[in-house]
Amino acid sequence: MYDIAIVGAGPAGASAALFAAKAGKKVVVVDSDQSVTRRAWIENHYGVAEITGPDLVDIGKKQAAKFGAELVQGKVTGVTRGQDGLTVTTEQASYEAKHVILATGMSVELAEAIGVETVPGTEPRIKAIFKVDAAGKTGADGIWAAGTCAGVSMHTIITAGDGAKVAINVISELNGERYVDHDVLKA
């Protein structure tokens, strides 16, 4: 069983995976490779002069994998509750996890399939988002959402930060105490 299953590997999902895997959590990321970021040219991402969307996505996935996140290709068709946690199902496989982070970008079509409430979107061209609290929790136990699908601006820097925030909240819940990831320079 995974500690965290993440649906989507765009900036929000890969950032969540990076933080969770670096914290020593067992993480699987299921990605359909449909991130709108793959069509972007980015010049407003802090710390990066300019980058293509495909490069940003690929670097994010590599960072998460470096710390042990397992990345699998697939389209999630459902999330169900079992005795010990949640099961994320694709057309080819299923993955059991204690928590699920939905980082599905502009898409909330999974919401109807899994019974997670949506509300009208707040960003231009975003019709609906998952209803979440400030921590990123949905109304379904153990299911969280991060990034554009959770109502934050679709700028990559913001969705990546939201993915990190939600991951830290999930890690903190798993650990039973507030988690902080802060590396320092080595002399």
C-alpha positions as CSV (number, residue, x, y, z in Angstrom):
1,M,0.0,0.0,0.0
2,Y,1.2,3.5,-0.9
3,D,1.0,6.3,1.6
4,I,-0.1,8.7,-1.2
5,A,-1.4,8.2,-4.7
6,I,-1.3,11.3,-6.9
7,V,-3.5,11.7,-9.9
8,G,-1.7,13.9,-12.4
9,A,2.0,14.8,-12.9
10,G,1.8,18.4,-14.1
11,P,3.3,21.1,-11.9
12,A,0.9,20.5,-8.9
13,G,1.1,16.7,-9.0
14,A,4.8,16.4,-9.6
15,S,5.5,19.0,-6.9
16,A,3.3,17.1,-4.5
17,A,5.1,13.9,-5.4
18,L,8.5,15.5,-4.9
19,F,7.7,16.7,-1.4
20,A,6.0,13.4,-0.4
21,A,8.7,11.2,-1.8
22,K,11.5,13.4,-0.3
23,A,9.7,13.0,3.1
24,G,10.2,9.2,2.8
25,K,6.6,8.5,1.9
26,K,5.7,5.7,-0.5
27,V,4.2,7.5,-3.5
28,V,2.7,6.6,-6.8
29,V,1.8,9.1,-9.5
30,V,-0.7,8.1,-12.1
31,D,-0.5,10.4,-15.1
32,S,-2.4,10.5,-18.4
33,D,0.2,12.9,-19.9
34,Q,-2.5,15.4,-20.8
35,S,-1.1,18.4,-18.8
36,V,-2.0,21.7,-20.4
37,T,1.5,22.8,-19.3
38,R,2.9,20.6,-22.1
39,R,1.7,23.4,-24.5
40,A,3.1,26.3,-22.5
41,W,6.1,28.6,-22.9
42,I,7.0,30.0,-19.5
43,E,8.9,33.1,-18.6
44,N,7.2,33.9,-15.2
45,H,8.3,30.9,-13.1
46,Y,10.5,32.1,-10.2
47,G,14.1,30.9,-10.5
48,V,13.9,30.0,-14.2
49,A,14.7,32.5,-16.9
50,E,12.5,30.7,-19.5
51,I,11.5,27.1,-20.1
52,T,9.2,25.1,-22.3
53,G,6.2,23.5,-20.6
54,P,7.3,20.0,-21.7
55,D,10.7,20.6,-20.1
56,L,9.2,21.9,-16.9
57,V,6.9,18.8,-16.7
58,D,9.7,16.4,-17.5
59,I,12.1,18.0,-14.9
60,G,9.3,17.9,-12.2
61,K,8.8,14.2,-12.9
62,K,12.5,13.4,-12.7
63,Q,12.8,15.3,-9.4
64,A,10.0,13.3,-7.9
65,A,11.4,10.0,-9.2
66,K,14.9,10.9,-7.8
67,F,13.4,10.7,-4.3
68,G,11.5,7.4,-5.0
69,A,8.1,8.4,-6.4
70,E,6.8,5.7,-8.7
71,L,5.4,7.2,-12.0
72,V,3.0,5.2,-14.0
73,Q,1.1,6.0,-17.2
74,G,-2.6,5.7,-17.1
75,K,-6.0,7.4,-17.0
76,V,-7.7,7.2,-13.6
77,T,-11.3,5.9,-13.9
78,G,-12.2,5.7,-10.3
79,V,-11.3,6.1,-6.6
80,T,-13.0,3.9,-4.1
81,R,-12.9,3.5,-0.3
82,G,-11.9,0.2,1.1
83,Q,-11.2,-1.1,4.6
84,D,-7.7,0.1,4.8
85,G,-7.7,3.1,2.5
86,L,-8.5,4.2,-1.0
87,T,-8.1,2.4,-4.3
88,V,-7.2,4.4,-7.4
89,T,-8.2,2.5,-10.5
90,T,-7.1,2.9,-14.1
91,E,-8.0,0.9,-17.2
92,Q,-4.9,-1.3,-16.7
93,A,-4.3,-1.5,-12.9
94,S,-5.2,-0.3,-9.4
95,Y,-3.2,1.2,-6.6
96,E,-4.1,1.2,-2.9
97,A,-3.2,4.3,-0.8
98,K,-3.9,5.9,2.5
99,H,-4.5,9.3,0.8
100,V,-5.1,10.5,-2.7
101,I,-4.2,13.9,-4.1
102,L,-6.1,14.9,-7.2
103,A,-4.0,17.2,-9.4
104,T,-6.0,16.9,-12.6
105,G,-5.4,20.4,-13.9
106,M,-8.5,21.9,-15.7
107,S,-10.4,18.6,-15.6
108,V,-12.8,17.6,-12.8
109,E,-14.6,14.9,-14.8
110,L,-13.3,12.4,-12.2
111,A,-15.4,14.2,-9.5
112,E,-18.7,12.7,-10.7
113,A,-17.2,9.2,-10.9
114,I,-15.9,9.3,-7.3
115,G,-18.5,11.5,-5.6
116,V,-16.3,14.5,-4.8
117,E,-18.2,17.8,-4.8
118,T,-17.4,20.5,-7.3
119,V,-18.2,24.2,-7.3
120,P,-18.0,26.8,-10.1
121,G,-14.5,27.7,-11.1
122,T,-13.0,31.1,-10.4
123,E,-10.4,31.4,-13.1
124,P,-11.1,32.3,-16.8
125,R,-12.0,29.2,-18.8
126,I,-12.3,27.0,-15.7
127,K,-15.9,25.9,-15.4
128,A,-15.7,23.8,-12.2
129,I,-13.2,22.9,-9.5
130,F,-13.1,20.5,-6.6
131,K,-14.5,21.9,-3.4
132,V,-11.6,22.0,-1.0
133,D,-10.8,23.6,2.3
134,A,-7.7,25.7,2.9
135,A,-5.5,22.6,3.5
136,G,-6.6,21.1,0.2
137,K,-9.0,18.5,1.7
138,T,-12.2,17.6,-0.2
139,G,-15.3,16.5,1.5
140,A,-14.4,12.8,0.9
141,D,-12.2,11.3,3.6
142,G,-8.6,10.9,2.5
143,I,-9.1,12.7,-0.9
144,W,-7.3,16.0,-1.4
145,A,-6.9,18.3,-4.4
146,A,-4.1,20.6,-5.6
147,G,-3.5,23.1,-8.3
148,T,-6.0,24.4,-10.9
149,C,-8.6,21.7,-10.2
150,A,-8.6,23.0,-6.5
151,G,-9.2,26.6,-7.6
152,V,-5.8,28.2,-7.7
153,S,-4.5,30.2,-10.6
154,M,-3.3,28.1,-13.5
155,H,0.2,29.7,-13.5
156,T,2.8,27.0,-13.1
157,I,4.5,28.6,-10.2
158,I,1.2,28.8,-8.3
159,T,0.0,25.3,-9.1
160,A,3.5,23.9,-8.1
161,G,3.3,25.7,-4.8
162,D,-0.2,24.5,-4.2
163,G,0.9,20.9,-4.9
164,A,3.7,21.3,-2.3
165,K,1.4,22.9,0.2
166,V,-1.2,20.0,-0.1
167,A,1.6,17.4,0.1
168,I,3.0,19.0,3.3
169,N,-0.5,18.9,4.8
170,V,-0.9,15.2,3.9
171,I,2.5,14.3,5.2
172,S,1.8,16.2,8.4
173,E,-1.5,14.2,8.8
174,L,0.4,10.9,8.2
175,N,3.1,11.9,10.7
176,G,0.8,13.2,13.3
177,E,2.8,16.4,13.5
178,R,3.6,19.4,11.3
179,Y,6.1,18.5,8.7
180,V,8.7,20.9,7.4
181,D,11.2,20.2,4.5
182,H,14.1,22.6,4.8
183,D,17.5,21.7,3.5
184,V,20.6,23.8,4.3
185,L,23.8,24.4,2.3
186,K,26.6,22.0,3.1
187,A,29.9,23.6,3.7
